[in-house]
Amino acid sequence: MSGLGGQMSNMVLVLGLVQLAKHLNLEDPIRVQWVLIGFVVSNVLILGGCYYLKFLIMRKNDHETLKYMEPASPGNPQGREVETTLRDYDLGEVSKQINSVLLTLGMLGFMHYQWGFVQPLFLQSVLPIKSFLTSNLVRIHILGQAAEGSLERPWRPENPFGKLGEAVTSQQTVANTSTAPRFEELSSSESSEDESSDEEVTSDAESVKDKKTQ
């Protein structure tokens, strides 16, 4: 899954997980332990899937030539032409996924240890599994889909900090939502202000009436 449809499904999934996290009482120490276990297990499963992909790619051993232009970068403003094989290209993509998983494990583990963040761990127990199962490598080498259309190599590079940013943003969303005043509280506050205003108006009217009587 890619493009706008993939982005929309990710957004819906993130919002759903954020709402679920609000109702799970993730401050409970027992539930925190389960979240930690789920986070580690899901990422270990992804690492296992990556090494299985490496096995499939090396067994297929496709030496068909692939030529493409690398996008411009600060160190290489003109870009450069790359010539490789489908085997080496796919192995490079698997290595990127492995590095992304290790980076996520390290960064979110540090955030939990240093600041006690739990929601990002909960989200990253689910989101990477979905991303891995819908990745181009899985669709080609496990599901057997043809490398055509959106699956045609080379693929658009992903931001390695994208998932981490999603998790941190979702952490802020949960915090903001949990501290926001509820509708009932706002209504009660407005009603109290209205009653107070009515009492002041009534008091002023009675005062004017007493003066006229005198």
C-alpha positions, 0 to 999 in steps of 0.5 A: 500500500502506497501513496495517498491511500497508504497515508490515509490508512496510517492516519486512521490507524494512528488516531484509532490507537491514540483513542485506544491508548486513552482508555487503557490506563497506561499508567498502570505498572502492570499494563506498562510491562505488557506494553514493553513486552509487546513493543519488544516482541513486535520489533523482534518479529520484524527483524526476523521478517527482515532476515527471512527477506534476505534469505529469499532475496539471496536464494532468488539471486536476481542479477538483472541490472538496475540503473537509476539516478540518486536524488540530489543531496547536500553532499551531492547536489547534482545526484549521481547515476547508480548501476546495481542489480535487483539482488543488491538493491533489495538487500540494501533496502532490507538493511535500511529496514533493519537499521530503522528497527534498531534506531526505533528500539534505541530511541524509544527505549531511551525516551521511556527510560529517561521520561517515562513515555509509554504511549509511543511504545504502545503505538510502535508495537502496532504501526511497524508491523503494519508498515512491514506487512505492506512494504514493497519487499514483502509484497514482491518476495513473500506475496509474489506481486509483480514489480510493476507500477508502484512496486517498480524499482527504484522506490522512493526513499522513506524518512528514517525518523518518520515513524519516530516522529509519528510516535512522539506526535501521537504522545503529544496528542494523547497528552493534549487530549487528556488535559483538554476540558470536557464539554460538560465542564465547559457547559457547567462553567458557562452556566455558572457565569450566566447565573452569576450575571443574572444575580448581578443584574437582579441585585442592581435592579432591586437597588435602583428600585429601593432608591426610587422608593426612598 
